[in-house]
Amino acid sequence: MRYDSLSKQELEQLYKQEQNAYADCKSKGLKLDISRGKPGREQLDLSLELLNNLKSAEDCIADGFDVRNYGLLDGIPACKRLFAEILNIDESQIFLGGNASLQLMYDTLAKAYTHGLLHSPKPWSQLDKVKFLCPVPGYDRHFGISETFNMEMISIKMNDDGPDIEAIEEAVKDPSVKGIWCVPKFSNPQGVVYSEAVIKRLAALRPAAPDFIIMWDNAYCIHEFDGPYTPIAEILALSASFGNPDMVFEFASTSKITMPGAGVAVIASSKANITYMKKLLSLQTISYDKVNQLRHVRFLKDMKNSLAHMQKHAAILKPRFEAVLGALSKEIEPLGIASWNHPKGGYFVSLDTLPGCAKRTYELCLGAGLVMTTAGATHPYGLDPEDKNIRIAPSYPPIKELEQAIEVFCVCLKLAALEKLLQS
């Protein structure tokens, strides 16, 4: 029963039914939240061993170094080796930070503005204009960083195999285009995995700007919840092979592997970039939390054990995604009022409403006690030109609350669609 096949009288009848359903949702006084991709408590409990796996002074020695002391700005060798295995790169390409890769991303762009990057003719703050490419739908925090630095953000459409590479190749002919945000595996929010062909063409770009950078936010590098681990093409080696050894800054962390509030983040780039960034960061900090780095090494051990740990996460996450996708399939798919992705990993479901319905759906959800990511947040400046994309984050609530949340969401989506159709 597609809504677009119904008469106005039939739509009005359905609208009254959904108004009653919405009133019932509001009467329950619900307080539900599917706004951010946070691990739930069950997931956090998987890593409790982290809190007590260093019990003596001897436990704090790694590679002959006492991690409790000053030193090793770029991190302990054992943790570098762990990340090198996970990311399939050389440990000399790694700089270890604190608990948040977002901080390292911010710092990288801040250094570009204050000092310039390795190949910058001048600091970006001295330029008339800085433009950045933003695949959409995309990650709101990336856009927030860009907006903080007054960048002009240029939207690039996301396809099923990654961002529109032809549009990127054309855009980088402009020397004021200084970079691009990328979430190459299980992209936020669509769950897109970049194809090898797209990654190769990104690595082979010939930008007009000598200091153009690819901000490669590999946040979900081992985060499959449906199916076996599948690596993507390794962009650092590819970019070097195409004569762009310093073009890529890769970021990753243990935020959704162990504990987001107590994880380890990493920059991976060329040896030249790492040396340059170490020089700048050496005046900012003596070192990051090496005790926590060692705790992670003792807990995760290696790639094999890390993947086994991620399967425990998968067992918790998969039923949540199935609950969301099952409800959408049952309640929304027959109506023809939305489309959505079916991710195999990551933390989000990206849904497109009928054009012009996302903000209204969001407002209705808030009115019924359901907090979601603000409509428009998946686009630069918070402006979705078609007002249709909504990001759903199933991970955090207990499964029963999640089922309530998606029930409320479906009612709100139907109501918004009916309002739109009755206005047309």
Summary of the structure (lengths in Angstrom):
residues: 424
radius of gyration: 22.9
end to end distance: 18.8
largest distance: 78.4
contacts: 1446
relative contact order: 0.18
helix: 46%
strand: 15%
